[in-house]
């Protein structure tokens, strides 16, 4: 079974890195996956999932949450400020806090809602124009700003450039996290999660290796 294979590989990577078994959380990335595939993974007992879009998640997860206990839902895609309230009501963690306006919006809504998901600051480690995330040189200042807003900052997230060695970006993210006293590292995907675990990942985001290739890139 693909899920069991990934779990086995994670456990092996934890052991090789000298880390405790179970110290890495597997986020099954279910974006653009049909409901039957998601349900099959839920039936196997997995409960931690990641979605890229608030709208897609809102149409998919309330029904699953009614049927399966203990679902832990993570937003791993970009978040527009006008979708922040809906995201905060739906998700248990948001991995894509990437700009002051969004941080201030989340802080205000947290006061209104009386709760806030765990938050990760997205760092654009490759400094790519087309990619979201705070630049590495500005990360310390932004992390301090989030803390000043009393946000529940869990850690950092990155998505390395496709054409570069991912371990360099994982190491950079770990360095930024360490100097800011953050222990959460959301990094590593289907093709490189073992490398991410070796460099300290606490959350790995695996989609196609669990579910198979996505049916559609639209939506």
Secondary structure, DSSP 4 states (H G I P E B T S, - for coil): -HHHHHHHHHHHHHHHTT--TT-SEEEEE-TT--HHHHHHHHHTT--EEEES-HHHHHHHHHHHHHHSTT-EEEE-S---GGGHHHHHHH-SEEEEE-SHHHHHHHHHHHHHHT---EEEEEEETT--TTS-SEEHHHHHHHHHHHHHTT--EEEEE----TTS-HHHHHHHHHHHHHHTT--EEE---TTTHHHHHHTT-SEEEE-HHHH-S-S-S--
